[in-house]
Protein backbone atom coordinates (compact mmCIF):
# COMPACT_ATOMS: atom_id res chain seq x y z
CA UNK A 1 0.00 0.00 0.00
CA UNK A 2 2.83 2.38 0.92
CA UNK A 3 4.58 2.02 -2.43
CA UNK A 4 1.28 2.00 -4.30
CA UNK A 5 0.31 5.37 -2.83
CA UNK A 6 3.78 6.80 -3.46
CA UNK A 7 3.69 5.67 -7.09
CA UNK A 8 0.33 7.27 -7.71
CA UNK A 9 -2.23 4.61 -6.83
CA UNK A 10 -5.70 6.12 -6.98
CA UNK A 11 -8.48 5.60 -4.48
CA UNK A 12 -9.98 3.13 -6.96
CA UNK A 13 -6.69 1.20 -7.18
CA UNK A 14 -6.35 1.13 -3.40
CA UNK A 15 -9.95 -0.04 -3.08
CA UNK A 16 -9.23 -2.91 -5.48
CA UNK A 17 -5.98 -3.89 -3.72
CA UNK A 18 -7.45 -3.86 -0.19
CA UNK A 19 -10.69 -4.35 1.66
CA UNK A 20 -11.21 -0.59 1.94
CA UNK A 21 -14.18 1.16 0.37
CA UNK A 22 -13.38 3.84 -2.20
CA UNK A 23 -14.18 6.53 0.40
CA UNK A 24 -11.89 4.88 2.95
CA UNK A 25 -9.17 4.53 0.34
CA UNK A 26 -9.45 8.22 -0.59
CA UNK A 27 -9.28 9.15 3.10
CA UNK A 28 -6.24 6.92 3.60
CA UNK A 29 -4.40 8.61 0.71
CA UNK A 30 -5.30 12.07 2.01
CA UNK A 31 -4.26 11.13 5.55
CA UNK A 32 -1.02 9.54 4.33
CA UNK A 33 0.13 12.70 2.57
CA UNK A 34 -1.13 14.79 5.49
CA UNK A 35 1.02 12.79 7.89
CA UNK A 36 4.02 12.68 5.53
CA UNK A 37 4.03 16.01 3.67
CA UNK A 38 7.72 15.57 2.83
CA UNK A 39 6.81 12.55 0.72
CA UNK A 40 4.32 14.59 -1.30
CA UNK A 41 6.88 17.39 -1.66
CA UNK A 42 9.51 14.89 -2.89
CA UNK A 43 7.08 13.39 -5.42
CA UNK A 44 6.04 16.74 -6.84
CA UNK A 45 9.53 18.28 -6.91
CA UNK A 46 11.01 15.17 -8.55
CA UNK A 47 8.36 15.16 -11.31
CA UNK A 48 8.85 18.92 -11.77
CA UNK A 49 12.63 18.51 -12.05
CA UNK A 50 12.22 15.74 -14.63
CA UNK A 51 9.93 17.99 -16.70
CA UNK A 52 12.23 21.02 -16.43
CA UNK A 53 15.61 19.44 -17.13
CA UNK A 54 14.60 16.12 -18.70
CA UNK A 55 16.24 13.81 -16.18
CA UNK A 56 16.52 12.76 -12.56
CA UNK A 57 19.66 11.64 -10.80
CA UNK A 58 21.04 9.68 -7.88
CA UNK A 59 22.87 11.31 -4.98
CA UNK A 60 26.13 10.39 -6.72
CA UNK A 61 25.01 12.12 -9.93
CA UNK A 62 24.10 9.14 -12.11
CA UNK A 63 21.36 10.36 -14.46
CA UNK A 64 18.31 8.85 -16.07
CA UNK A 65 16.82 10.83 -18.91
CA UNK A 66 13.03 10.68 -19.08
CA UNK A 67 11.77 12.24 -22.32
CA UNK A 68 8.39 10.51 -21.93
CA UNK A 69 7.58 12.79 -18.94
CA UNK A 70 5.93 15.25 -21.35
CA UNK A 71 4.00 12.68 -23.38
CA UNK A 72 0.47 13.58 -24.39
CA UNK A 73 -0.44 9.94 -23.74
CA UNK A 74 -1.55 9.80 -20.09
CA UNK A 75 -0.40 6.21 -19.53
CA UNK A 76 3.04 6.88 -20.98
CA UNK A 77 3.35 10.13 -19.00
CA UNK A 78 2.29 8.49 -15.71
CA UNK A 79 4.73 5.60 -16.27
CA UNK A 80 7.48 8.19 -16.82
CA UNK A 81 6.48 9.97 -13.61
CA UNK A 82 6.78 6.67 -11.71
CA UNK A 83 10.23 6.15 -13.23
CA UNK A 84 11.23 9.68 -12.21
CA UNK A 85 10.10 9.06 -8.64
CA UNK A 86 11.69 5.62 -8.36
CA UNK A 87 15.07 6.15 -9.98
CA UNK A 88 16.73 8.53 -7.51
CA UNK A 89 15.83 6.25 -4.58
CA UNK A 90 16.53 2.87 -6.16
CA UNK A 91 19.48 4.21 -8.13
CA UNK A 92 21.08 5.72 -5.04
CA UNK A 93 20.57 2.41 -3.26
CA UNK A 94 22.37 0.67 -6.13
CA UNK A 95 25.15 3.26 -6.03
CA UNK A 96 25.61 2.74 -2.30
CA UNK A 97 25.92 -1.02 -2.56
CA UNK A 98 28.37 -0.71 -5.48
CA UNK A 99 30.58 1.67 -3.51
CA UNK A 100 30.33 -0.63 -0.48
CA UNK A 101 31.35 -3.63 -2.57
CA UNK A 102 34.42 -1.81 -3.94
CA UNK A 103 35.39 -0.62 -0.45
CA UNK A 104 34.84 -4.09 1.01
CA UNK A 105 36.97 -5.70 -1.67
CA UNK A 106 39.81 -3.24 -1.03
CA UNK A 107 39.69 -3.76 2.73
CA UNK A 108 39.43 -7.55 2.45
CA UNK A 109 42.50 -7.58 0.15
CA UNK A 110 44.37 -5.22 2.46
CA UNK A 111 43.69 -7.57 5.39
CA UNK A 112 44.47 -10.61 3.22
CA UNK A 113 41.17 -12.23 4.15
CA UNK A 114 40.17 -15.51 2.55
CA UNK A 115 36.50 -14.54 2.64
CA UNK A 116 34.88 -14.08 -0.75
CA UNK A 117 32.02 -11.89 -1.91
CA UNK A 118 29.99 -14.35 -3.97
CA UNK A 119 26.84 -12.57 -5.00
CA UNK A 120 24.78 -9.41 -4.83
CA UNK A 121 21.00 -9.82 -4.74
CA UNK A 122 19.29 -6.42 -4.71
CA UNK A 123 20.44 -4.94 -1.39
CA UNK A 124 22.03 -8.14 -0.06
CA UNK A 125 25.61 -9.29 -0.30
CA UNK A 126 26.36 -12.99 0.01
CA UNK A 127 29.80 -13.98 1.29
CA UNK A 128 31.63 -17.23 1.75
CA UNK A 129 33.49 -16.83 5.03
CA UNK A 130 35.91 -19.24 6.71
CA UNK A 131 34.99 -19.91 10.34
CA UNK A 132 38.13 -18.19 11.64
CA UNK A 133 37.20 -14.93 9.83
CA UNK A 134 33.53 -14.86 10.81
CA UNK A 135 33.82 -12.37 13.69
CA UNK A 136 36.10 -10.06 11.71
CA UNK A 137 33.65 -10.06 8.79
CA UNK A 138 30.70 -9.50 11.16
CA UNK A 139 32.36 -6.24 12.17
CA UNK A 140 33.90 -5.24 8.83
CA UNK A 141 30.85 -5.62 6.57
CA UNK A 142 28.48 -3.31 8.48
CA UNK A 143 31.26 -0.78 9.11
CA UNK A 144 32.07 -0.52 5.40
CA UNK A 145 28.49 -0.71 4.17
CA UNK A 146 27.09 1.95 6.51
CA UNK A 147 29.85 4.40 5.58
CA UNK A 148 29.79 3.87 1.81
CA UNK A 149 27.97 7.17 1.31
CA UNK A 150 27.60 9.86 3.98
CA UNK A 151 23.88 10.40 4.58
CA UNK A 152 21.90 12.37 7.13
CA UNK A 153 19.93 9.22 7.96
CA UNK A 154 21.99 6.27 9.21
CA UNK A 155 21.98 3.08 7.19
CA UNK A 156 21.30 -0.21 8.94
CA UNK A 157 22.96 -3.51 8.07
CA UNK A 158 21.75 -6.91 9.19
CA UNK A 159 24.15 -9.84 9.30
CA UNK A 160 22.91 -13.39 8.95
CA UNK A 161 24.97 -16.56 8.86
CA UNK A 162 24.34 -20.12 7.83
CA UNK A 163 25.82 -23.08 5.99
CA UNK A 164 23.94 -21.97 2.87
CA UNK A 165 21.63 -19.14 1.81
CA UNK A 166 18.54 -21.07 2.84
CA UNK A 167 19.82 -21.52 6.40
CA UNK A 168 20.62 -17.88 7.13
CA UNK A 169 19.76 -16.84 10.68
N, C-alpha and C positions, 0 to 999 in steps of 0.2 A: 504494500500500500504506500509506504514511504516513497519508494522510487517511482511508483506510478504517478503519484501526485507531483513529484518533482519534475517528471518528464511530461507533464501536461495532461494527465488523465482527467477526463471530465467527470462530472457527477454521474452521468450515465455509465461511463466506464467503471467507476468505482462501485456503483450499484450492481453492475453485472459481475464484478470480481468478488463481491462480499455479500453479506446478508443484510446490508443497509438498504433502506429505501432511498429513492433519489433525493428526497429532501434531507435525509440524514447524511447522505454522501456529500451533498452541497455544503451542509453545515460543517462537516468534517474538514473539507478543503478550506473553507473560510477560516475555521478555527486554527487549522494547521499553519496557514500563512500569517494569521494573527499572532500566534505563539512564537513563530520563527520568522520574523520580518526580514532578517538577514538572508534567509534562503530566497525569498521572493526578490529581494534586491539583487542578489547574485544572478538569479535566472534572467531578470530583465536587463541588467547591465551586460551580461555575457551575450545575449541575443543582440543587443544594441551595438556592442563592439563588433560582432561578426558582420552586421549589416554595414557599419561605417567603414571598417578597414578590410573586410573580406575574409578574415581569419580569426581564429582563437589560438591561444598558446598555453603551453605548460609553464610552470614556475621556472623551469630551466630554459625557456625560450623556444622549445620545439613547436612548430606551427602546423596547424591544419587549416587549409584554405577551404572555404565553404561557399562556393558561388551560388549554390541552390537556395541560399537563405533569402534571396529576393524573388524566388519563383512565383509566377502567378498561379501555379497549381498549388492549392492549399495542402494537399497531402505531401507533396515534395518539399514545400516550405516548412511544414511542421516537422518532417523528418530531419531536415537540415537544422532546425532549431534544437531538436533533441541531440543531434551530433555536437552542436556548438556548446550545449550545456554539459554534455558528458566528457568531451575530450580533455578539457583542462584538468578535471579531477582524475579520470582514469589514466590520462597521459602522464600526469605528474606522478601518480602512483607507479607507473611503469618506469619512469625516469629514476625515481628513488630506488627501486629494487635493482635497476641496472648499475647505478652508482654503488650501491651496497655490495653487489656481487664483485665488482672490480676491486673495491676496497678490501673486501674479505679475501679475495684471491691474493692480493699483494701481501696482506698481513699473514696469511697462512703460509705463503712462500718464505716470507721473512723469518717466521718462526720454525720453518722446516717441518711443518705438520704433515702427517700422512693422510689426514682427513681429506675427503674429496667432495666437492660440490657436484652432485649428480644431475640435478634437475630443478628447473623452475616451473612451478605450476601456479599461474596467476600471481598471487602475493605470497606464495610459499616457496621456500628453498628446501630441497631435500639433499641431505649430506650422508655420506658413508663415513662413519667415525670409529676409529679403533677405540676399544674400551679405555686404554690409558690416556686418551685425549678428550674423553667425554666431558669432564669438568671444565677443561680449558675452553672447549668449543661452546659449552653452555654459557660461559661468560663472554667470550669473544663475539659470537654471532649477534646477540642483542646490542652489545656496545657499538659495533660497527653499523648495524642496520638502523639503529635509532639516531645515529649522527650522520647518516648519509647526506641529508639535506637539512640545514637549519630551518626550523619552522617555529612558529609561535605556539603551536599546539604539539605537545609531546607525542611521539609515535610509541606504540606498544608492540612488543614482540613476544610471542608465545613460543616456548620450546617444548617439543614433544619427542620422546624417544621410543624406540621399539626395534625388534629384529627385522621388521619390514614395514612398509608404509601402512599396511592394514592393521598393524599392532601398535600404532603410535598412541602413547598415553601422555 
